[in-house]
Amino acid sequence: MILAAGRGERMRPLTDRTPKPLLPVAGKPLIVWHLERLARAGFRDIVINHAHLGDQIEALLGNGDAWGLHIQYSAEPQGALETAGGIANALPLLGSEPFLVVNGDIFCDWDFTRTNAISIDMAHLVLINNPPHNPDGDFSLSEGKVGAGKTARLTFSGIGIYRPELFAGIERGQPAKLAPLLRTAIDAGQITGEHHSGRWVDVGTPERLATLDAELRDAC
């Protein structure tokens, strides 16, 4: 599942007429970088949620044939349903097995082929070094277990693998944040994780978008 329902307030005015996942980076929409990498990793079934200007996302990506994918969409009301609410709303499309979720507004070189090789309890999170805009981090990581302690904190990358059961208590169509669910499961020792030290960008502002665009163009 690719999360693409955010309004992109920090990215305005660029997102006033274009949904953030469709903003171009080195000649193609940000979300297409995800689709290409997921396809190369062997994924075929993709769910994308949307709210703000979601019709543009569906019109551009279609059914996913261009990338050898099968894309389904989970539409949300204006204002969206937050991360956990959006995932819970899409559960009928996601099935009963663990599934990968990727934030649509990040750029990351984590190896998606690792997904099926990871054994999880309730969830597995990919954590990264703290970026300047999140210096205190989100979670700790010790011997593969994610904790909520204040030592050696890392930042959640926006990439996770989840069991549907994590979202069982959320009523479909109701907004719900992800962090409280994760913290409850962390307290129960049900969350594993890993530290990714590769490329990661939270493409949350026009400045970060421009920087990533320049870097990728230079690398081509």
C-alpha positions in Angstrom: 0.0 0.0 0.0 1.2 3.5 -0.9 -0.1 6.3 1.3 -1.1 9.2 -0.9 -4.0 10.9 0.8 -2.2 13.8 2.5 -3.1 17.4 1.7 0.6 18.5 1.5 0.1 21.7 3.4 3.8 22.3 3.8 4.2 21.9 0.0 1.8 24.7 -0.9 1.3 26.3 -3.3 2.6 23.4 -5.4 -0.1 21.1 -4.0 -3.0 23.5 -4.5 -3.6 22.0 -8.0 -1.4 18.9 -7.9 -1.5 16.1 -5.3 1.9 15.7 -3.6 2.6 12.2 -4.9 2.3 13.5 -8.5 4.9 16.3 -8.1 7.7 15.7 -10.5 11.2 14.6 -9.4 13.8 14.2 -12.1 11.2 14.0 -14.8 8.6 11.7 -13.3 6.1 11.9 -10.5 7.3 11.0 -7.0 4.9 8.1 -6.7 6.2 6.6 -10.0 9.6 6.1 -8.4 7.9 3.9 -5.8 5.9 2.0 -8.5 9.0 1.2 -10.6 11.0 0.0 -7.6 8.1 -2.1 -6.3 7.6 -3.7 -9.7 11.3 -4.5 -10.0 11.1 -6.1 -6.5 8.4 -8.5 -7.7 5.3 -6.8 -6.3 2.2 -7.0 -8.5 -0.8 -5.9 -6.4 -0.7 -2.3 -5.1 -3.3 -0.3 -3.1 -3.2 3.5 -3.2 -5.3 5.6 -0.9 -6.1 9.2 -1.8 -8.3 12.2 -0.8 -7.0 15.6 -2.0 -7.2 15.7 -5.9 -7.3 11.9 -5.9 -9.0 11.8 -9.3 -5.7 13.1 -10.8 -3.8 10.1 -9.2 -6.3 7.6 -10.7 -6.2 9.3 -14.1 -2.4 9.3 -14.3 -1.7 5.8 -12.9 -4.7 4.0 -14.1 -4.8 0.2 -13.4 -1.0 0.0 -13.2 -0.5 -1.8 -16.5 2.2 0.6 -17.5 4.4 -0.9 -14.8 3.2 -4.5 -14.9 1.2 -3.8 -11.7 -2.5 -4.2 -10.6 -3.5 -1.0 -8.8 -6.6 -0.6 -6.7 -7.6 2.6 -5.0 -9.0 3.4 -1.6 -10.8 6.7 -1.7 -11.1 8.8 1.4 -13.2 11.9 2.3 -11.6 15.4 2.1 -9.4 15.8 5.1 -8.4 12.1 4.8 -8.4 9.5 7.6 -4.9 9.8 9.1 -2.4 6.9 8.6 -4.0 4.1 10.6 -7.5 5.1 9.6 -6.5 5.1 5.9 -4.9 1.6 6.3 -7.9 0.3 8.2 -10.2 1.6 5.5 -8.2 -0.2 2.8 -8.1 -3.6 4.6 -10.7 -5.3 2.4 -8.3 -4.7 -0.5 -5.2 -5.8 1.4 -6.1 -9.3 2.3 -5.4 -11.4 5.4 -1.6 -11.6 5.2 1.1 -9.1 6.2 1.5 -6.2 3.8 4.1 -3.5 3.0 3.1 0.1 3.5 5.1 3.0 2.1 4.6 6.7 2.6 4.0 8.3 -0.8 5.9 11.5 0.1 9.3 9.9 0.7 12.2 8.8 -1.4 14.2 5.8 -0.1 16.5 3.1 -1.5 15.5 0.4 1.1 15.4 -2.9 -0.7 11.8 -3.9 -1.2 12.8 -7.5 -2.0 13.5 -8.0 1.7 9.8 -7.8 2.5 8.9 -11.5 2.1 12.0 -12.6 4.0 11.1 -10.7 7.2 9.2 -12.6 9.8 7.0 -10.3 11.9 4.9 -10.5 15.0 2.6 -7.5 14.6 4.7 -5.1 12.6 8.3 -4.4 11.3 9.5 -0.9 11.0 12.3 0.5 8.9 14.1 3.2 10.9 16.6 5.8 9.7 19.1 8.2 11.2 17.4 11.3 12.6 17.0 14.0 9.9 17.4 17.7 10.8 13.6 18.2 11.0 13.2 15.4 13.5 16.4 15.5 15.7 14.9 13.7 18.7 13.8 10.7 16.7 10.8 8.4 17.2 11.8 5.0 18.5 14.8 3.1 19.9 16.1 -0.2 18.4 17.9 -2.9 20.3 18.6 -6.4 19.0 15.9 -6.1 16.4 13.2 -4.9 18.8 11.7 -1.5 18.5 11.3 0.4 21.8 9.9 3.7 22.9 12.9 4.5 25.2 14.8 7.8 25.1 18.2 6.2 24.3 19.6 5.7 20.8 16.5 7.0 19.1 15.9 6.7 15.4 13.3 8.1 13.1 10.5 6.0 11.5 11.1 6.1 7.7 7.4 5.7 6.7 8.1 2.1 5.5 6.6 -0.7 7.5 5.2 -4.2 7.2 2.0 -4.8 9.2 -0.4 -7.6 10.1 -4.1 -6.7 9.5 -4.8 -7.5 13.1 -2.9 -4.3 14.2 -5.8 -2.3 12.8 -8.7 -4.5 13.9 -9.9 -2.1 16.5 -10.4 0.8 14.1 -13.8 1.4 12.6 -13.6 1.7 8.8 -14.1 5.3 7.7 -12.9 6.8 11.0 -9.7 8.8 11.3 -7.0 7.2 13.4 -3.3 7.9 14.0 -0.7 5.2 13.6 1.6 6.1 16.5 -0.8 5.0 19.4 -1.2 1.6 17.8 2.5 1.2 17.4 3.2 2.2 21.0 0.7 -0.2 22.3 2.3 -3.0 20.3 5.8 -1.9 21.3 4.8 -2.1 25.0 3.7 -5.7 24.3 7.0 -6.5 22.6 5.3 -7.1 19.2 7.3 -4.7 17.0 10.6 -5.6 15.3 12.7 -3.2 13.2 15.9 -2.5 11.3 18.1 0.4 10.8 18.5 1.6 7.2 21.5 3.7 6.6 21.0 4.4 2.9 19.3 7.2 1.0 16.1 8.6 2.5 14.3 11.9 2.0 11.1 13.2 3.4 9.9 15.2 0.4 7.8 17.5 2.6 8.7 21.0 1.4 9.4 22.7 -1.9 13.0 23.1 -0.9 13.5 19.4 -0.2 11.7 18.6 -3.5 14.0 20.9 -5.4 17.1 19.4 -3.7 16.1 15.8 -4.5 15.2 16.8 -8.1 18.7 18.3 -8.6 20.5 15.3 -6.9 18.6 12.7 -9.0 19.2 14.7 -12.2 22.9 14.9 -11.4 23.0 11.1 -10.8 21.4 10.3 -14.2 
